[in-house]
Amino acid sequence: MPLAPAYQPRSDRIAIVLPLQSSLYGRAAEAVRAGFLAAATTAGSAARVQVIGHADDGVLPAVAVATEAGVALIVGPLTRDDLKTVLALAPLKPRMLALNQPEDGAPLPADTYAVALTIESDAALLARRAYEDGARSIATVTSDAPLQKRFSNAFTAEWERSGGRALKQYRFDANPEVLALLRRELAARTPDAVLLALAGEEAALVKPYLSHKPVYASSQIADGLQSSMLRDLEGVRYVEIPWLADPSAAAFARLPRADSSDPVLERLYALGLDAFALGELLANAVPPQRVEFEGATGHLSLTLSRNFTREGRLMIIHDGQSVAYTSPQ
């Protein structure tokens, strides 16, 4: 059986394929697009970019448009379902920088790379940092939200790889009697630290019932909370992207800020900024085998599996403000 023909680019153009017409993902896609184009314009490369939007279930025709145009690189898809579809049903396509990762952790095919704002990478960083800070036993309080369960599971996996002892797990319940029981149990069997896999308001409700041990939480812990409620989260450690953790950094001075007060959209805008910087490298005829990049979403490193690992900034809530976290000596 003859081999399928290999894709041959006919230009150095970069196509970004996003669900801009999706009712569910349209705002997220627009934030990524805005960041990508802002970075391209700043670099003087806007003419090199082709934006291809699609609606729900329209990712394959969008990829086909990019393929027929002969672009050097596709940036996208954005969602896990669209990535799964493209990997399964579009064998002939340009080199690709996906903006998500396969849900099942399957290896990426040749000429496919991935950079993502996954909560799992934040969880792994927190687990390593908690262990480095001296914790050996951690209790977790987890809500039923799928995102928080993913965060908790990823933390647990990295914690066990680091050598931490088995976790004591508690399901979040806002009932004051249940919270009082949680306080008694943690007082009787005090862990070295606590992980809160909760939204901000839930975490603020639980925090007063905890001991004075270190508390770690997901990256969305401070989203949308007023300073008064942030004070209820005093001492909580979490991971944030540099774009939001240190917006005045010299590395970002030339890049325009997003016109958004939504931290979720700001993070996606930052993903667009980094996607363009990485896309310029990967669109070369021979892509680099080693990449170390201080980006808007964190320190990005290219692995042998062609995934970009991402490490954000450690933050701590102090006096109602989020500040950089320094490990205890």
C-alpha positions in Angstrom: 0.0 0.0 0.0 1.6 3.3 -1.0 2.4 5.9 1.7 0.1 9.0 1.9 1.8 12.0 0.3 3.6 14.3 2.8 2.3 17.9 3.2 4.4 20.5 1.4 4.0 24.2 2.5 3.9 26.8 -0.3 4.5 29.8 1.9 5.8 30.9 5.3 2.3 32.0 6.4 0.8 31.0 9.7 -2.9 30.2 10.0 -4.7 30.5 13.3 -7.8 28.3 13.4 -10.3 29.2 16.2 -14.0 28.6 17.0 -14.8 32.3 16.6 -18.4 31.6 15.5 -19.1 29.2 18.4 -21.8 30.2 20.9 -19.9 28.4 23.7 -16.2 29.2 22.9 -16.5 32.3 20.8 -15.4 34.8 23.5 -12.5 32.6 24.5 -11.4 32.3 20.8 -11.7 36.0 20.3 -9.4 36.6 23.3 -6.8 34.2 21.8 -7.1 35.8 18.4 -6.6 39.3 19.9 -3.5 38.3 21.7 -2.1 36.5 18.6 -2.7 39.5 16.3 -1.3 41.9 18.9 1.9 40.0 19.1 2.1 39.6 15.3 1.5 43.4 14.8 4.2 44.3 17.4 6.6 42.0 15.6 5.7 43.5 12.2 4.4 40.2 10.9 0.7 40.8 10.8 0.6 40.2 7.0 2.0 36.8 7.6 -1.1 35.7 9.6 -4.3 34.2 8.3 -7.2 34.0 10.7 -9.6 31.1 10.0 -12.7 31.1 12.2 -15.2 28.3 12.4 -18.4 27.4 14.2 -19.1 24.4 16.4 -18.3 21.2 14.5 -16.6 23.2 11.8 -12.9 22.6 12.6 -12.2 20.1 9.8 -13.3 22.5 7.0 -11.2 25.3 8.7 -8.2 23.0 8.7 -8.9 22.1 5.1 -8.8 25.8 4.1 -5.4 26.2 5.8 -4.1 23.1 4.1 -5.3 24.2 0.7 -3.7 27.6 1.2 -0.3 25.9 1.7 0.5 27.6 5.0 3.6 26.7 6.9 1.9 26.2 10.3 -1.6 26.0 11.8 -2.0 27.4 15.3 -5.0 25.6 16.9 -7.4 24.0 17.5 -8.4 25.6 20.8 -10.6 22.9 22.4 -9.9 19.3 23.3 -12.8 18.0 21.3 -11.6 19.8 18.1 -8.1 18.7 18.6 -9.3 15.1 18.9 -11.3 15.5 15.7 -8.3 16.9 13.8 -5.9 14.3 14.9 -8.3 11.5 14.0 -9.7 12.8 10.7 -7.2 15.2 9.1 -4.1 13.1 8.4 -2.8 15.5 5.7 -2.3 18.9 7.2 0.4 21.5 7.9 2.6 21.4 10.9 0.4 22.3 13.9 0.7 24.0 17.2 -2.4 22.9 19.1 -3.7 25.2 21.9 -4.8 22.3 24.0 -3.7 18.7 24.8 -5.3 15.4 24.1 -7.6 14.5 26.9 -6.4 11.0 27.3 -2.7 12.0 27.3 -2.1 10.2 24.0 1.2 11.1 22.3 1.1 13.7 19.6 1.8 12.6 16.0 4.8 13.9 14.1 4.7 17.6 13.2 2.2 18.3 15.9 3.1 20.5 19.0 1.0 21.6 21.9 0.9 24.5 24.3 -2.0 24.9 26.7 -3.4 26.7 29.7 -4.2 23.5 31.4 -4.9 23.5 35.1 -3.0 20.3 35.4 0.4 22.1 34.9 -0.4 24.5 37.7 -1.4 21.6 39.9 1.9 19.8 39.2 3.9 23.0 40.0 2.1 23.5 43.3 2.6 19.9 44.3 6.4 20.1 43.7 6.5 23.4 45.5 4.6 22.1 48.5 7.0 19.2 48.8 10.0 21.5 48.4 8.5 23.7 51.2 8.7 20.7 53.5 5.2 19.3 53.4 4.9 15.5 53.4 1.2 15.0 54.2 -1.6 17.0 52.6 -5.3 17.0 53.0 -7.5 18.0 50.1 -10.9 19.6 50.0 -12.4 19.3 46.5 -15.7 20.4 45.0 -17.8 18.5 42.5 -16.8 20.8 39.7 -15.1 18.9 36.9 -12.3 21.5 36.6 -11.5 21.3 40.3 -11.5 17.5 40.2 -9.0 17.6 37.4 -6.9 20.0 39.4 -7.0 17.8 42.5 -6.2 14.6 40.5 -3.2 16.2 38.8 -1.9 17.5 42.1 -2.3 14.1 43.7 -0.4 12.4 40.8 2.5 14.8 41.0 2.5 14.7 44.8 2.9 11.0 44.8 5.7 11.2 42.2 7.5 13.7 44.4 7.4 11.3 47.3 4.5 12.7 49.4 2.4 10.5 51.6 -1.2 9.5 50.7 -3.6 12.3 50.8 -6.7 12.5 53.1 -9.5 13.7 50.8 -12.6 15.6 51.8 -15.6 16.6 49.6 -16.6 20.2 49.8 -19.8 20.9 51.6 -21.0 24.4 52.6 -23.0 23.2 55.5 -21.5 24.8 58.7 -21.9 21.5 60.6 -19.9 19.7 57.9 -17.3 22.4 58.0 -17.1 22.2 61.8 -16.5 18.4 61.4 -13.8 19.1 58.9 -12.1 21.4 61.4 -12.2 18.8 64.1 -10.8 16.1 61.9 -7.9 18.3 60.7 -7.2 19.2 64.3 -7.1 15.5 65.3 -4.9 14.5 62.4 -3.1 17.6 61.4 -1.6 17.5 57.9 1.5 19.5 56.9 -0.6 21.5 54.4 -4.0 21.7 52.8 -5.0 21.8 49.1 -8.2 23.6 48.2 -9.6 22.5 44.9 -12.4 25.0 45.0 -13.6 28.2 43.5 -12.7 31.5 45.2 -16.0 32.0 47.2 -15.9 28.3 48.3 -12.3 28.6 49.4 -13.1 31.8 51.4 -15.8 29.9 53.2 -13.6 26.9 54.0 -10.4 28.8 55.0 -11.5 29.9 58.5 -12.1 26.3 59.4 -8.5 25.3 58.6 -5.5 25.2 60.9 -2.6 27.6 60.4 -0.8 25.2 58.1 0.2 26.2 54.5 -2.8 26.2 52.1 -2.4 25.8 48.3 -5.2 26.4 45.8 -6.1 26.5 42.1 -5.1 29.4 39.8 -8.7 30.8 39.7 -8.8 31.2 43.5 -8.6 35.0 43.4 -10.7 35.6 40.2 -13.4 38.2 40.7 -13.0 38.4 44.5 -13.2 41.7 46.3 -10.3 42.7 48.6 -12.5 42.0 51.7 -13.0 38.4 50.6 -9.4 38.0 49.6 -8.5 38.8 53.2 -10.4 35.6 54.1 -7.8 33.8 52.0 -4.8 35.1 53.8 -1.7 33.0 53.2 -3.2 30.9 50.3 -0.6 30.0 47.7 -1.5 29.6 44.0 -0.1 29.8 40.5 -0.7 32.8 38.2 0.6 33.6 34.7 3.3 36.3 34.5 1.0 38.5 32.3 -1.2 38.9 35.3 1.3 38.3 38.1 3.7 41.0 36.9 2.0 43.2 34.3 4.7 45.9 34.5 7.5 43.5 33.6 9.9 44.9 31.0 9.4 41.8 28.8 5.8 42.9 28.2 6.4 46.7 27.7 5.9 46.6 24.0 2.9 44.4 24.0 -0.6 46.0 24.1 -2.8 45.0 27.1 -6.1 43.4 26.5 -9.2 45.5 27.0 -10.8 43.1 29.5 -11.5 43.0 33.2 -12.0 39.2 33.0 -8.9 37.3 34.2 -10.0 34.2 32.3 -10.0 36.2 29.0 -6.7 37.9 30.0 -5.1 34.5 30.3 -6.4 33.4 26.9 -5.1 36.7 25.5 -1.7 35.9 26.9 -1.9 32.4 25.4 -2.4 34.1 22.0 0.7 36.2 22.7 2.8 33.1 23.4 1.2 31.2 20.5 2.5 33.7 18.0 6.0 33.7 19.5 6.2 29.9 19.4 4.5 29.8 16.0 7.2 32.0 14.4 9.8 29.4 15.5 7.8 26.4 14.5 6.9 27.8 11.0 10.6 27.6 10.0 11.4 24.9 7.4 13.4 23.1 10.1 11.7 23.6 13.6 14.0 24.0 16.6 14.6 20.9 18.8 15.1 23.0 21.9 13.0 25.9 23.1 13.2 27.7 26.4 10.9 30.7 26.5 9.9 33.2 29.1 6.4 33.9 28.0 3.2 35.7 29.0 1.8 32.4 30.3 4.9 31.2 32.1 8.3 29.6 31.4 7.8 27.4 28.4 10.0 24.4 27.6 9.8 22.1 24.6 9.8 18.4 25.6 10.8 15.4 23.5 7.0 14.6 23.2 6.6 18.1 21.5 4.5 19.4 24.4 5.5 22.7 25.8 5.6 22.4 29.6 4.5 25.6 31.3 5.4 27.0 34.7 3.6 30.0 36.0 4.5 32.3 39.0 3.9 31.3 42.6 1.7 33.8 44.3 0.4 34.3 47.9 -2.5 36.3 49.2 -1.4 38.8 51.8 -3.4 41.7 53.3 -6.1 41.3 50.6 -3.6 41.5 47.8 -1.9 38.9 45.6 1.9 39.2 45.8 4.9 37.1 44.7 5.5 34.1 46.9 9.0 33.4 48.3 9.7 29.9 49.7 10.5 29.7 53.4 14.2 29.3 54.1 
